[in-house]
Amino acid sequence: MKFRVFTRLLQIHRVLVRHGVDEFVQGTRFAGPLRLAYLASPAAWFHIRHPGTRGERLRLALQELGPIFMKFGQALSTRRDLLPADIADELARLQDRVPAFPANQARELIEQALGKPVTEVFAQFDTEPLAAATIAQVHSAQLKDGSDVVVKVVRPGIRALIERDIEVLYALAELAIQYWSIGHKLKPVEIVREYQKTILDELDLMREAANASQLRHNFQGSRLLYAPKVYFELCRSNVMVMERVHGVQISDMDELRKRGTNIQRLAESGVEIFFTQVFRHNFFHADMHPGNIFVLTDDPENPVYAAIDFGIVGTLDPRDQHYLAENFLAFFNHDFRRVAQLHIDSGWLPAGTRVDEVESAVRTVCEPIFNKPLKEISFGQVLMRLFEAAQRFDMEVQPQLILLQKTLLQIEGLGRQLYPDLDLWKTARPIMQEWMRARMSPLNVLREWKQQLPDIGEAIRTVPTLIQQALMQSAEGRYRLPVRSEGVAELRKELKASARRRDQTILASALLFSGIVWFALVRDPAWPGLLCLLSGAVTLLRRS
């Protein structure tokens, strides 16, 4: 393990001990590498403890450890069904109420990025942050034309902190592979690589501005989701300016009820938004914690979601999207055999896995949760049982689906907070059926063919050129047919060995035959014939 990684692990454990939350990790599989750090910690020797509730101590420890740990706390905060209330309440503060960096520093960063004083760009700029999160903080402002906007500024020095802890995650991933019997199936290195790409992309606010614009385009005219306007002329890699959304934060249930919001419809719309983004648009907001979601209540009976913070979005490979859609539909229809077959066909389970055994395992886990509202389903327990079943069938984690799974858990946790009586299956099933019908309709198939015609035409156009080149190379003796196979080298080696054995056998037979002829025709002297007989016999015995 690299020295700087070990030093960071030591620092992490000291922070956990100082805040009195080291017991949260002592029982995990990663506790082993930290024990040496624990013994080296003076805070552990003298049992120094930070005052406060356990939830507050955990939140403060995550804040002190940095952005990656705060992101972890954010993700946990969306699953109040899996956490004690006091811890969930404290972790929710990580969504938009982490300590801000100085306002004068934010102002300086904005002026450097835009190349102008703040007073030239904005009619009004609020130095007090509107919200502060792990990656950036937000200030409210007003443009010269009177438009209300928010100005997002990336925290200075944040990249170095993230890159340092990514290195630690890679080290822990290697330890998981080395010391955990199922570590290789979980693909921890690949998961860390996916996470690294995601969180480093989040630091580029020009990318986030483009994401926001794409989501706005996808839901243009929709009564489901509103994405604010982005002012690209005022956006840079570390500064973004976009329309300010005036709505109710989705976690403020008291205010939503006070305004007469139809909570059931709001919860059902959230499910529809998720499936629409994933399957119809193949472009989904992947950071759906309550701090990033507001509700527009102009029409309380038909509330509209308003999303902010577009730093993390996801897309799916068409093949994964297809298998996921088929899996959802089969699941909603209680067709567990189809679910099992799809997992094998997609390569998520090893070829040769028995379909009937997978079918039985899936039915055992999933049948009890059908037709039940969210409040009666323990998804934590369901996920644990599915994970145990997956281990039995040697299923490997699919890193490319981690972001989607995380988003699905956030959406489900959000729905549980909004409307625990929500029937997830009843809401989602017609959405998926409609999407599948539209996807397989003749009109849509023709549309896809039409989109592919230019590529097909270009491929056909190049065929004569490729044939001509192949013929010329063949005529000149330069044409080679590349064959790639991991077994070619072994095959060549075996052929050479076989040829040697064949030559030795021929030689031995010749010697044996010569000896016989010698004895038959010329018996004096006898030793040359005897030598030939012995040499041939010994060689043949070795070959056999």
N, C-alpha and C positions, 0 to 999 in steps of 0.2 A: 504494500500500500504506500502511495506517495506520502512524503512527510507533510505537505500542506493539507492533504486530505485528512490525515490523522489529526493534525492540529485543529482543523475545523470540527471534526467529530468531538474532540476534547472541549472545544468552545461550546458546541451545541449542548453537550451533556452538563457543562457547568451552568448554562442558562436554565436548563430544565431543573437542575438541583436547586439553584438559587430561588426559583419561583415555586419550588415544592411540587413539581408535576412530573418528576422523574419516574414515579410509579406507573405512569401511563405507558411507558415503553419497556419497563423492566421485564414484563412477561412476553414480549414479542420475540420473534426469531432474530431480530436485529440487535437484541440486547447484548449478545455476546461480544461483538466488536466494541461496544461502549463500556464494558466493565472495566477495562484498563483505564479508560478515560475517567470513569467514576472514582477509581482508587486514587487517581492523581488530582482529584478536585478538593481543594481546601473547604469549599462549601459543603461537600459531603462529610468531611472529617468533623466539622463543627456543627453540622445539621442546621445551617443557616436557612431560614425559610422566609419568603416574602409574605407579608400579611395580606388578607383579603380572602374572598370566597374561592373555591376551586375553579369555577368558571372564569373569574377575573384573572386568577393566576395563570391559567392556561392561555387566555387571550394575550396577556402581557408577554408571556414567554414567546408565543408565536410572532408577536410584533417585533420583539427584540431580535429574533432569529432571522427575520428578513422576508422578502416577497414570496419566495416559494412556500415557506411555511404558512404565511398568511393566506395564500391561495388554497392551501390544504384546509385551513380553518373555514374559509368561505364555503368550500364545497361541503364540508360537514354541516355547516349551519343550515343548509337547505333541507336536511333530513332530521327534522325535529322528532319524527317517530322513532329514530334510532338513538337519540341522545336525551339525557336528563334535561329538564326545562331550564335549569340555571345555566348549564353549559351552552345550550342552544342560544339562549338570550345573549350571552356574552359574545359568542362567536359571530352572531349576526352583526355586531358592531364592526367587524372586519370588512363588511361589505362596502361601507362608504364613510366610516368614522374613525379611520386610523389617524395618527398624528400627522399634521400637515408640515411641509417644509416652509421656510420663511417666505412671506408674500413678496418682499423686495427681491428675493432670488427668483421667484416665479416671474415677476415683472421683467427682470433683467433677461431671463431666458426667452421670453416672448419678444422682446425688442431685438435681441440678437438674431432670432429666427426670422422675423419679418423685416428687419433692417430699418425699422421706423420706431419712433417713440409711441408708446401706448396711446397717448393723447391724440396722435394723428390718425390712428386706426379706429379708435372707439370713442363714441360720445361719452360713454360712462364705463368705468372698469372698477369692479368691486375687489378690493385687495383682500378681503376676508374670504377664504375658500368656501365655495358652496358645498363641496364634498371632497373628501380625500380618501383614496383607495391605495392598493398595493403598488400599482405601476405608475399612477399619475394622480394629479389633483385637478379640480375644476373650479374656475372662477366665473361668476356671472358678469355679463357685460352688455352693452347696447351699441349697435352700429350707428354710423352717422345718419342713416335713413330711418332710425327708430326701431329697427328689428332687435328683439331680445335674443341674445345668443349666449352660449357657454364657451369658455376657452379652456381647453384641456392641455395640460403641460406635463410632460414626462419627468419623473423624479430624477434629479441629477445623480449620476454615479450608479444608477440602478442596474445597468448592464453588467458591470463588474461583479456586483453582488450575486446576480443570477448565475453568471457563468461559473463563479466559485462553487455555488451549491449544486449546480448541474454536475460538476466533477465529483462531488460527494455522492450524488445519486448514482452515477456510473459505478463508483467503487462499491456501493451497497448492492447494486445489481449483480456485479461480478461475485460478491460474497454469497448472494442468494443462489446463484447457479452452482457455486462450489460446495456450499454446505447444506442446501435444502434439497431434499430428494426429488421434489417436483419443480425445482427452480427453472429447469430448461423448458418445461412446458409453459410456464408463465411468460417466457420471453422478456425478462425484465430489462435487458439492454435495449431491445427494440422499443419497449414502452418508454423508456427514458429518452430515447432518440426522438420519438414522436412528440413527447412533452417538450423537449428542448426546442424543436422546430416551432411548436405552437406558442410557447411563451416568448421566444425571441421575436417572432412575428408581431407579437402584441406590443413590442416596443416601438414599432414603426407606425406612426400615426397617419402617414400617407396611405398605408395599406388599410388602416382602420377606416379612413375616410372613403376609400373605394368600396370597402365592405358595406358601409352604411348606405352609400349611393345604390349599390346593387340590391340591397334589401328593400330600399325605398321603391326602386323600380319594380321588383317582384310583387309588392303589395300595393302598387298604385291603384287607387280607387277601391281598395278592399275595406270592409268594415270589421276586419279582424285585427290587423296590426298596423300601427303607424310608425314610420321611421323618419326622423327629423331631416331637414335639409342641411346639406354640407356646403360650406363656403370654401371651395377649393383654392381660390386665390389667396386665402388666409391660412392655408394648411402647409405645414412643413413636417419633416420626419419626427420632430419632438413637440410640435404645437398643432392643435386642430381647433377650428372654430365651426360650430354647427348651431342650428336653431335650438332655442331652449324649449323644452317640453314642460308645459304647466299641467300637471296631473297629480294624482294621488299615488304615493308609493304603494305597491301591491301588498306589502306587509302591514299596512295601516288599516286593519280590518274595521276598526271602530269608525274611521272616517268614511270608508266605503259604505258601511251600513247606514251611517248618518245621511249620506247622499241618496239612499234608496237604490243602491246598485244591485242588479240582479246577479247575485253571487254564483248561482248554479250555471247561468248562461256564461258567465266569465270563466268558470272552470272548464266548461265544455269547449269554449273557444280556444283555451290554451291547448287542449288535446288536438283540436283541428289545426291550429297553427303549427304544432310540432310535425304532424304527419304531412301537412302541405309543404312545409319547408324541406323535409327530408326526401319525400318521394316525388312531388310535383315539380319543385324548383331545384332539388338537389343542391341546396345552399341553405345551411341552417345556422342560426345564432346559437353558439355553443357555450355561452356563459350566462345562463338564465337564472342567476340568483336574484333574490328580491331587490337588491340594491340597484339592479340594472333594468327593472321593469316598473313602469308606471301605468296607471289606468286613467283614460279619458272618460269622464262621466257626463258629458254634455247631454247624452241620452242614457239615463241610468238603466233603462230596460235593455239597452244594447251597448254595453260598455266596450271600449276599444283598448287593446293593449298598445302601449307605446314603449319601444325598446330604446335603450341607450347603450353606450359602450360596446362597440362592434369589433373589439380587438381579437376575439376568438370566434371564428366561424369554421364550419366544416363542410366538406363535400364527400361523396362516396364514389368509388369506382363503380361503373355501370353493372359489373358482374355482382359486386357485393350488394348493390341496391336491389337488383333483381331477386337475389336469394333472400334478402331481408324481407322484402315485400311478400314473397311467397310464404316465408315462415310466419309472418304476422297473420296472413289470411288463413293458413292451415291451423294456426293456434286458435284464432277466433272461432273456427269451425269445428274445433275439437278433433281435428284430423292429425293425431299424434304420429301416425305412421308416416304421413307426408312430411311432418317436421323432421323425423328421424332420417328419412331418405334425403331430404334437402341438405341436412348437415353433412351427410356422406358425399353427396354429389358436389357440394361446394368445396370439399377438401378440408372442412373444419374438423372432421373426424377422419381417422385413417381409413384408407380403402380396405375392404374386407371386414369392417365392423358389422356385426349382425344387426340388421334393421329392427327385428322384433325385440331385441334386448334394449336398444335405445328407445324404441316406442314405449316399452313398459316403464322405463325409468322416467321419461318425460311425463307420461300420464300420472305416475305416482306423485310427482312434485306439483304438477299444474292443475290437475282435475279439482282438488279441494278449493282453489281460489276463484273458480269461475262463478259468475253471476253474484259476486259479492261486492259491496261498496269498498272504497279505499280504506275506510276506518277498520274494516274487519280483516284486512290482509296485512300480514307482516312480510313486506318485501325483503327485509333483511334476512329473514329465515328462509324465504323462497330462494333467494340468490345463493345462500350458503348451501342449500340442498342441491341446487343445480350445479354448483361448483364441485361438490362431492361426486355427483353423477358424472360430470365431465372428466374428473380424474380417473374414474373407473374405466372410461372408454379411451383414455390416453388422448383427450382433446387438448389442443394447444390454444393459448390465448391468441386472438387476432389483433395485433397492435393497431391496425388501421381502423378498427371499430371502437377503440377505447373512448375517443372523443364523443362519439354518438351515444355510447352507453352512459357516459358521465352526464350528458345532456338529458337523456331519458330519465335518469334518476333525479335530476334537478326538477324536471317537469312534473314527475310523479310526486315529489316532495312538495312542490308548489301547489299542486292540485289538492293534496291532503290538507294543507293549511287553509286553502280557500273553501273547499266544499268536501268534507270527508265522506259524504253520502254519494259522491260521484261514482257512477257505474262506468268504469274505464272501458270495459269491453263493449258495452252497448253504444258508447260514444264513438269509439275508434273503428269498430267494424264497418259501418256504412261508408265511412271516409275511405277506407282501404278498398272496399268493393267498388266504389265509384271510380277511384283512381285506376284500378286494374281494368275495369270495363273501358275506360277512356283510353288507356294505354294500348289495349288490344283491338280497339275499333279499327275498321278498314281505313277510315279517314286518317287516323294517327299513323298507321303503318305506311300509308302512301306519303304522308308528310315526312316521315323519317327517310323513306327511300328518296324522296325529292332532295332532302338535305344531303344525302350521301352521293347523289348523282355526279356532282363535280369531281369528287374523289375517285369514283368509279371510272368516270370519263378520262381523268388524268392517268389513272393506272393503265387503262386500255391504250391510251395514246402512246405510252412509253414501251408497250410490249414489243412492237417491231424493232425499236432501237436495241432493246435488250437481246432479242433473238439474233440480230445482226452482229452484235458484239460477241455473243457466244459462238456463233459460226466462225467468225474471224479468228478468235482465240483457238478454236478447235483446229482450224486449218493450219495455223502456225505452230500447233503443238503446245500452246500455252494454257489450254483449258484444263483446269483442275476442279474436280468435284470435292468440295470440303466435307469431310465426315468428322463429326465431333462425337466422341464417345469415351466415357471414362474407362471402358473395358478394352479399348483398342491396344493400348500398350501391353496389358496383360495377355491379350490374345496373341500379339506378335511374339512375346516372350515364350508362350506355350508352344507356338508353331516352331520356333527355333529349337526348343528343347525336344519336341517330337521328331524333328528332322535329325537331330543328333542321335536320338535313340534308334531311329530307323537305320542310319548309316552304320552304327555300331553293331546292330543286329545282322545286317548284310555282311559286314566284315567277319563277325563271329561265325556265321553260317559258312562263309567261304573257307575260313580256317578249318572248321570241323570237317567240311567236305574234302579239303585238301589232305587232311590227316588220314581220312578213310581211304582215299585213292592211293596215298603213299603206301599204306600197309597192304593194300590189295595188290599193288604192282611191284613195289620195290621194298623188300623187308631189310635190306642191309645197305647202309646203316639205318637203324630204326628210330634214332632219337629225333630227326626232323619231323617225322610223321607224328610221333608221340607229342612233341611240342605243339604242333598244330592242333591236335585233338584236345589237349589240355586247355590251350588258350581259347579255342572256340567254345568249349564247354563252360569254362569259368565265365566268359563274357555273356553267354546266353542265360546262365543262372542269375547273374546280376540284373539283367534286363527284365527277368521274370519277377 
